[in-house]
């Protein structure tokens, strides 16, 4: 499932990694560690001024949103 909200996308990614509604405590901890490493990796890329990988479609959507914001007069 694709979302256009970064928080929903993050939540969907984490829930997709768990693959069950009620995982065991150890499986939850394992997946939480994996998720943390993924987020940390993205953060390091942002610090190095590199964008984490995203598909061309979502890059175009973001460019359209930025163009719309820039076209509006300052309030």
C-alpha positions in Angstrom: 0.0 0.0 0.0 1.3 3.4 -1.0 0.7 6.6 1.0 1.5 10.2 0.5 2.0 10.9 4.2 5.5 10.2 5.5 4.2 9.2 8.9 1.7 6.8 7.4 4.4 5.4 5.2 6.7 4.8 8.2 3.9 3.1 10.1 3.0 0.9 7.1 6.6 -0.1 6.7 6.9 -1.1 10.3 3.6 -3.0 10.3 4.6 -4.7 7.1 7.9 -5.9 8.7 6.0 -7.5 11.6 3.8 -9.6 9.3 1.4 -10.5 12.1 -1.0 -8.7 14.5 0.4 -10.1 17.7 4.1 -11.0 17.3 6.1 -12.6 20.2 8.1 -10.1 22.3 11.4 -11.3 20.8 10.2 -11.0 17.2 8.9 -7.5 18.0 12.3 -6.5 19.5 14.1 -8.0 16.5 11.9 -6.1 14.0 12.2 -2.9 16.0 16.0 -3.1 15.9 15.8 -3.7 12.1 13.5 -0.7 11.7 15.7 1.5 13.8 18.7 0.6 11.6 16.8 1.5 8.5 15.7 4.9 9.9 19.3 5.6 11.2 20.6 4.8 7.7 18.2 7.3 6.1 19.2 9.9 8.7 22.9 9.4 7.9 22.1 10.0 4.2 20.3 13.2 5.1 23.2 14.4 7.2 25.5 13.7 4.2 23.1 15.8 2.1 22.0 12.8 0.1 18.3 12.0 -0.4 17.3 8.4 0.6 16.2 6.4 -2.4 12.7 7.0 -3.6 11.0 6.1 -6.9 10.8 8.5 -9.8 7.0 8.8 -9.3 7.3 10.0 -5.8 10.2 12.4 -6.7 7.8 13.9 -9.3 5.0 14.2 -6.8 7.3 16.0 -4.4 8.5 18.3 -7.2 4.9 19.2 -8.0 4.1 19.9 -4.4 7.2 22.2 -4.1 6.3 24.0 -7.3 2.8 24.6 -6.0 4.1 26.0 -2.7 6.6 28.3 -4.4 3.9 29.6 -6.8 1.9 31.0 -3.8 2.5 34.5 -2.6 4.0 34.9 0.8 1.4 35.3 3.4 
